[in-house]
Amino acid sequence: MKRVVVTGMGVVSPIGNDIQTFWSNLKQGKCGIDEITSFPIGDFPVRLAGEVKDFNPEEHGIDRSLIRRADRFTHFALVAAKQAMDDSKLEIHPERLGVYIGSGVGGIHTFLSESKKLLENGMGWVSPLFIPMMISNIAAGNVAITHKAEGPCLPIVTACATGTHSIGEAYRAIKHGYADAIIAGGTEASVTPLAIGGFANAKALSRSTDPLSASIPFDIRRQGFVLSEGAGALILEEYEHAKARNAKIYAEVCGYGNTCDAYHYTAPKPEATTAARAMEIALKEANYIPEDILYINAHGTSTPLNDKTETLAIKIALGEEDARKTLISSTKSMTGHMLGAAGAIELIASIQSINEKIIHPTIGLLEPDPECDLDYVPLKAREKNITIAISNSLGFGGHNATVAIRGI
């Protein structure tokens, strides 16, 4: 079995469109949630989102003609992937480079604009590029074309677990020799009236009008998640290949768990046993021992069911004693929920935590829920020399994913 390391990272997010800005704002506890500006919100009961700010893909070196032929979720993926490739300085035979970039929803902006044309003007006005701009695999396809990646290309769709599954499956592909490097992650651009309406009517979104009280994981006042957008991309590379070219190595991917609740299409399994098993599988593969200093980047959505269920899952996976000494935080407290991009963004945060020995806070956690009684690093970042980290993602449909990393 081959070892797998991370040699490049890129990010587009509500709190920064490059790694340095993103991480600096996370450490400082800056909130990227604000009132929606991308469309008129009128009398919408949900008024907040985590929108990407000051974003122009052309300024990041993306070709203008490609921008015109791609949905916003693809723009995000192209920019994050380019950052990661530039960071990695990877040179590789095309047949040995893959792309595993997924999206939970895909090109919903294109879907909306072309539906409007159809309803108002008839079928003849629908763009011939409608399908290749909308389909959720096309971000990965465009990244592969841009970087001449002729190896395995597998866009995964597992709702909120998409980014973590993409990285986990890329890890397995390299571990078993199917590629020497893979551009892996997730991308999402779903802050639209239709998505807001759907999630809001499903009672999934926070209706707070205060950005600092909207996404508050593990707080008893929580009432739902905040929809947001962005992309995260990582270069996963076979260790000997990276070492041979003297690449900068950020961390080693050393474990991956993948389970399904098989319980309900939106609600998590109340017993939390399957989410716990994803963590247990990842930690066992990573050779976790009680003497390790563990950090968990929680799925931490700020929904009533998720946060207490994830807390229970952590206790089952680690045992009550070890769970209580583990540091946990939720990136979503600052970014909101980026759906298919969340897992990639949050693994990047976990890697930075290992390298800088700093755990970013869970902001807004002022009134802890008695059912969420672990150490979620509330309000302020904390220094800790952690030896292993895991990032959890739990998606609609019962999809559970955990990726484990160690410093190297």
C-alpha positions in Angstrom: 0.0 0.0 0.0 1.3 3.4 -1.0 1.3 6.4 1.4 -0.6 9.6 0.4 0.3 13.2 1.2 -1.1 16.6 0.5 1.2 18.9 -1.5 -1.0 21.7 -2.6 -4.2 23.5 -1.4 -6.6 26.1 -2.8 -9.8 27.8 -1.5 -12.6 30.1 -2.5 -14.9 30.9 0.5 -17.0 33.5 2.3 -14.0 34.4 4.5 -11.2 34.5 1.8 -10.3 33.4 -1.7 -6.8 32.2 -0.9 -5.4 30.0 1.8 -3.6 32.7 3.7 -6.7 35.0 4.0 -9.0 32.0 4.7 -6.9 30.7 7.5 -6.1 34.1 9.0 -9.8 34.9 9.3 -10.6 31.4 10.7 -8.0 31.9 13.5 -9.4 35.3 14.3 -13.0 34.1 14.4 -14.2 36.3 11.6 -17.7 35.6 10.3 -18.3 35.5 6.6 -22.1 35.4 6.9 -24.1 38.5 5.9 -27.3 39.6 4.3 -27.8 38.2 0.8 -26.7 40.6 -2.0 -26.7 38.4 -5.1 -30.5 38.7 -5.6 -33.4 40.7 -4.2 -34.5 39.0 -1.0 -37.8 40.9 -0.8 -40.0 39.3 1.9 -37.9 36.1 2.1 -38.0 34.7 5.7 -34.3 33.7 5.2 -32.1 36.8 4.7 -28.6 35.6 5.4 -26.0 33.5 3.5 -22.3 32.9 3.2 -21.6 34.5 -0.2 -18.2 34.5 -1.8 -17.0 38.2 -2.0 -14.8 40.1 -4.5 -14.6 37.1 -6.8 -13.6 37.5 -10.5 -12.3 34.2 -12.0 -10.5 36.1 -14.8 -8.3 37.8 -12.2 -7.2 34.3 -11.1 -6.1 33.4 -14.6 -9.1 31.6 -15.8 -9.7 32.0 -19.6 -12.5 34.5 -20.4 -14.1 32.1 -23.0 -14.2 29.3 -20.4 -15.8 31.6 -17.9 -18.6 32.4 -20.3 -19.2 28.7 -20.9 -19.3 27.7 -17.2 -21.6 28.0 -14.2 -20.5 29.7 -11.1 -19.8 26.4 -9.3 -17.3 25.6 -12.0 -15.7 29.0 -11.7 -15.0 28.3 -8.0 -13.6 24.8 -8.8 -11.3 26.1 -11.5 -9.9 28.8 -9.3 -9.4 26.5 -6.2 -7.8 23.8 -8.4 -5.4 26.3 -10.0 -4.3 27.6 -6.6 -3.7 24.1 -5.5 -1.7 23.1 -8.6 0.3 26.4 -8.4 1.0 25.7 -4.8 2.1 22.1 -5.4 4.2 22.9 -8.4 3.3 19.4 -9.6 4.7 18.1 -12.9 3.4 14.7 -13.8 2.5 12.5 -16.8 -1.1 13.2 -17.7 -2.1 9.5 -17.4 -1.0 9.5 -13.7 -3.0 12.6 -12.7 -6.7 12.4 -11.8 -9.5 14.7 -10.7 -12.0 13.9 -7.9 -14.0 17.1 -7.5 -17.7 16.8 -6.7 -20.7 19.0 -6.1 -23.8 18.4 -4.1 -26.1 20.4 -6.4 -24.2 21.4 -9.6 -25.0 24.3 -11.9 -28.2 25.6 -10.3 -27.5 29.2 -11.6 -27.6 27.8 -15.1 -30.7 25.7 -14.4 -32.6 28.8 -13.2 -31.5 31.1 -16.0 -32.3 28.6 -18.8 -35.6 27.6 -17.1 -36.6 31.3 -17.2 -35.8 31.5 -20.9 -37.9 28.4 -21.6 -40.9 29.6 -19.7 -40.8 33.1 -21.0 -39.7 32.6 -24.6 -40.0 29.0 -25.6 -37.6 26.1 -26.2 -35.7 27.8 -29.0 -34.2 30.2 -26.5 -32.6 27.5 -24.3 -28.8 27.6 -24.7 -27.2 24.6 -26.4 -24.7 24.8 -23.5 -27.4 24.4 -20.9 -26.6 20.7 -20.2 -22.8 20.9 -20.2 -22.9 24.0 -18.0 -25.4 22.5 -15.5 -24.4 18.8 -14.9 -22.7 18.3 -11.6 -19.7 16.4 -13.1 -18.7 19.3 -15.3 -16.5 21.1 -12.8 -14.3 18.1 -12.5 -14.3 17.7 -16.3 -13.2 21.3 -16.8 -10.5 21.0 -14.2 -9.2 17.9 -15.9 -9.2 19.6 -19.3 -7.4 22.7 -17.9 -4.7 20.6 -16.2 -4.5 17.8 -18.8 -5.4 15.2 -16.2 -6.0 11.9 -18.2 -6.1 9.6 -15.2 -9.2 8.7 -13.1 -11.8 11.5 -13.0 -14.6 10.7 -10.5 -17.0 13.5 -9.5 -18.8 12.3 -6.4 -22.3 13.5 -5.3 -23.2 12.7 -1.7 -24.8 16.0 -0.7 -23.0 17.6 2.3 -20.5 14.8 2.4 -19.3 15.2 -1.2 -16.0 17.0 -0.5 -14.9 14.5 2.2 -15.9 11.5 0.1 -14.0 13.0 -2.9 -10.8 13.3 -0.9 -11.3 9.9 0.7 -11.9 8.1 -2.6 -8.9 9.9 -4.1 -6.8 8.8 -1.2 -7.8 5.2 -1.9 -7.1 5.5 -5.6 -3.5 6.7 -5.0 -3.0 4.2 -2.1 -3.9 1.3 -4.4 -1.8 2.6 -7.3 -4.4 3.9 -9.8 -2.9 7.4 -9.9 0.2 9.2 -8.6 -1.6 12.5 -7.9 -5.3 13.6 -7.8 -6.8 17.1 -7.6 -9.5 16.4 -5.0 -12.2 18.4 -3.3 -15.6 19.9 -3.7 -17.4 23.0 -5.1 -20.8 24.6 -4.7 -22.7 27.7 -5.8 -26.3 27.3 -4.5 -27.1 30.6 -3.0 -30.1 31.2 -5.2 -33.8 31.9 -4.5 -34.8 28.3 -5.5 -32.3 26.7 -3.1 -33.1 29.1 -0.3 -36.8 28.5 -0.8 -36.4 24.7 -0.8 -34.2 24.5 2.3 -36.2 27.1 4.1 -39.5 25.3 3.5 -37.9 22.1 4.7 -37.2 24.0 8.0 -33.5 23.5 7.5 -32.3 27.1 7.4 -31.7 29.6 10.2 -34.1 32.6 10.1 -31.9 34.8 12.2 -31.2 38.3 10.9 -28.1 38.6 13.0 -25.0 37.1 11.2 -23.3 36.4 14.5 -26.3 34.4 15.8 -27.3 32.5 12.6 -24.7 29.7 12.3 -24.1 28.7 16.0 -23.2 25.0 16.1 -23.7 23.2 19.5 -25.5 26.3 20.9 -29.0 25.6 22.4 -30.3 28.6 20.4 -29.5 27.1 17.0 -32.4 26.8 14.6 -30.8 25.7 11.3 -27.8 26.1 9.0 -26.8 29.1 6.8 -26.4 28.3 3.1 -23.1 29.3 1.7 -20.9 28.8 -1.4 -17.3 28.2 -2.3 -14.7 25.5 -3.3 -11.8 23.7 -1.8 -9.2 21.7 -3.7 -6.2 19.7 -2.5 -3.4 17.9 -4.4 -3.2 14.4 -3.0 0.1 12.8 -4.1 1.9 9.5 -3.6 4.5 10.0 -0.9 7.6 8.7 -2.8 6.6 10.7 -5.9 6.3 13.9 -3.8 9.6 13.1 -2.0 11.4 12.5 -5.2 10.6 16.0 -6.5 11.3 17.6 -3.1 7.7 18.8 -2.8 6.4 20.7 0.2 4.3 18.2 2.2 1.5 19.7 4.3 0.2 16.5 5.9 -0.4 12.8 5.3 -3.8 11.4 4.6 -3.9 8.2 6.7 -7.5 7.1 7.2 -10.9 7.2 5.6 -14.3 6.0 6.8 -17.4 5.8 4.6 -20.8 4.5 6.0 -24.5 5.1 5.4 -27.2 5.6 8.1 -29.8 3.7 5.9 -32.4 5.5 8.0 -33.9 8.6 6.6 -33.4 10.9 3.6 -32.7 14.0 5.6 -32.6 13.2 9.4 -29.5 11.6 10.9 -29.8 8.2 12.6 -30.6 9.0 16.3 -28.4 6.3 17.7 -25.5 7.8 15.8 -23.8 4.4 15.4 -23.1 4.6 11.7 -21.6 8.1 11.9 -19.5 6.8 14.8 -18.4 3.8 12.7 -17.1 6.2 9.9 -14.9 7.8 12.5 -13.8 4.5 14.0 -12.8 3.1 10.6 -10.8 6.3 9.7 -9.1 6.3 13.1 -8.2 2.6 13.0 -6.7 3.0 9.6 -4.7 6.0 10.9 -3.3 3.9 13.8 -4.9 6.2 16.4 -4.0 5.4 20.0 -5.4 7.1 23.2 -2.0 8.8 23.7 -2.6 10.8 20.4 -3.7 14.4 20.7 -6.8 14.4 18.5 -8.6 17.3 16.9 -12.0 16.9 15.2 -13.3 19.3 12.6 -17.0 18.6 13.2 -19.7 18.6 10.6 -21.3 21.0 13.0 -24.1 22.5 11.0 -26.1 24.4 13.6 -29.2 22.2 13.1 -31.0 20.8 16.1 -30.6 17.2 15.1 -27.1 17.1 13.6 -25.2 18.7 16.5 -26.5 16.5 19.2 -26.2 13.4 17.0 -22.7 14.1 16.0 -21.8 14.7 19.7 -23.2 11.3 20.5 -21.3 9.7 17.6 -18.0 11.2 18.8 -18.6 9.7 22.3 -19.4 6.3 20.8 -16.3 6.4 18.5 -13.8 7.5 21.2 -15.4 6.5 24.4 -16.7 9.0 26.9 -13.4 9.7 28.6 -11.4 10.3 25.4 -14.2 12.3 23.8 -14.1 14.8 26.7 -10.4 15.5 26.3 -10.7 15.9 22.5 -10.7 19.4 20.9 -13.6 19.9 18.4 -14.6 23.0 16.4 -17.0 23.9 13.5 -15.7 25.8 10.6 -19.3 26.4 9.6 -19.7 28.8 12.5 -17.8 31.3 10.3 -18.4 30.1 6.7 -21.9 28.8 6.9 -22.6 25.5 5.1 -21.0 25.1 1.7 -22.8 21.8 1.0 -20.6 19.8 -1.4 -17.6 22.1 -0.9 -17.7 21.9 2.9 -15.6 18.8 3.5 -12.7 20.0 1.4 -12.7 23.4 3.0 -12.8 21.8 6.5 -10.0 19.4 5.8 -7.8 22.3 4.7 -8.6 24.0 8.0 -7.6 20.7 9.8 -4.3 20.6 7.9 -3.6 24.2 8.9 -4.4 23.3 12.5 -1.9 20.5 12.6 0.9 22.6 10.9 0.4 25.7 13.0 -0.7 24.0 16.3 -3.8 26.2 16.5 -7.4 25.1 16.7 -9.8 27.7 15.2 -12.8 28.5 17.4 -16.5 27.7 17.1 -17.8 31.3 17.2 -21.2 32.2 18.4 -21.2 29.4 21.0 -22.6 31.4 24.0 -25.2 29.0 25.4 -24.1 25.4 25.1 -26.8 22.8 24.6 -26.7 20.3 27.5 -26.8 17.5 24.9 -23.7 19.0 23.3 -21.4 18.8 26.2 -17.9 18.3 24.7 -15.1 20.9 24.2 -16.0 22.8 21.0 -13.3 25.4 21.4 -15.8 28.2 21.9 -15.3 31.8 20.8 -11.4 32.0 20.7 -8.7 29.9 19.0 -6.6 27.7 21.1 -3.0 26.5 20.8 -2.5 22.8 20.9 0.2 20.5 19.5 -2.2 17.9 18.0 -0.8 14.7 16.5 -3.9 13.6 14.4 -7.0 15.3 13.1 -10.2 14.0 11.5 -12.8 15.9 9.5 -16.4 14.7 9.6 -19.1 15.2 6.9 -22.7 13.9 7.3 -25.0 14.4 4.3 -28.6 14.1 3.4 -29.4 10.5 2.4 -27.4 9.3 5.4 -24.0 9.6 3.9 -21.2 9.7 6.5 -17.6 10.4 5.7 -14.5 10.9 7.8 -10.9 11.6 6.7 -7.9 11.3 9.0 -4.6 13.2 8.7 -1.3 13.4 10.5 1.6 15.8 10.3 4.8 14.6 8.5 
